[in-house]
Amino acid sequence: MKTAFVFPGQGSQFLGMGKGLAEGRLDEANAILGFDIKKICLEGPEEELKKTEITQPAILTVSVAAYEHLKRKPDAVAGHSLGEYSALVAAGSLAFRDAVKIVYLRGKFMQEAVPLGQGAMSAVLGASRDKIVEICRQVGGVQPANFNSPGQVVISGKAEAVQLAGQKLKEAGAKKVIPLMVSAPFHSRLMEPAAVKLAGELDQIEIKDASIPVMDNVTAEYVTEGRKIRDLLIRQVTGSVLWEDSVKKMIAEGIGEFVEVGPGKVLSGLIKKIDPQVGVKTYDEA
């Protein structure tokens, strides 16, 4: 049976994550970033850990430590948004040092791209993908950000557009529209300034060809070529995360077991909704 390792994104963090597992890697991250991310990760304060530019390198560091704990290579890797960088470290495409620095800057650029309050995100439950895409197009200024699982899609964009699209989706039969407590409209066209800055930073680091096939977020296709990986990481900032499509593609191509590598169990829950028959474990169960 083929196995895929999957790496979580923002929202999986919790105080104390990495304790007894990632202290060494967190010490490395401290040296790379120039501040005590280890203390924030293990002790808080929680509000500091929730800051995008802190959350992203913290989750990546703990995820890489969890991967190293497994001491084996999977047949494929994938990551949800930020988690794609952890997957690329596991696949030998990105050096840990470069990945920690890049995701810190990525978080900073994303936070700076849109003034607080001008953007928003909402989770839409129980509506068809086609209806969500259609209403987002009708409203304008809002787009699907994450296709997470059947019946769970996140929309993102200008605050008033997200609110209006949510109203229209409820009128069209969506079970729930839940505003998310996020600091920026991730994976929307409003993130274009962040994508431009990130492109400049990615030019400064080496992105090698991956030694393990990496399932890409924005195309739901496997990628191994370093140059293509770079371009897709830039597109990911403003594009939709095709998580449901990615998992289905991996299953169709022979993956029978998924191991969630990193903090939390968010991806495990999504994968079970996508295909209840497939095997799902966390890294400490594998």
Secondary structure, DSSP 8 states (H G I E B T S, - for coil): -EEEEEE--TT---TTTTTTTSHHHHHHHHHHHTS-HHHHHHH--HHHHTSHHHHHHHHHHHHHHHHHHH-S--SEEEESTTHHHHHHHHTTSS-HHHHHHHHHHHHHHHHHHS-TTSEEEEEEES--HHHHHHHHHHH-SEEEEEEEETTEEEEEEEHHHHHHHHHHHHHTT-SEEEE---SS-TTSGGGHHHHHHHHHHHTTS-----SS-EE-TTT-SEE--HHHHHHHHHHHHHS-B-HHHHHHHHHHTTEEEEEE-SSSSHHHHHHHHH-TTSEEEETTT-
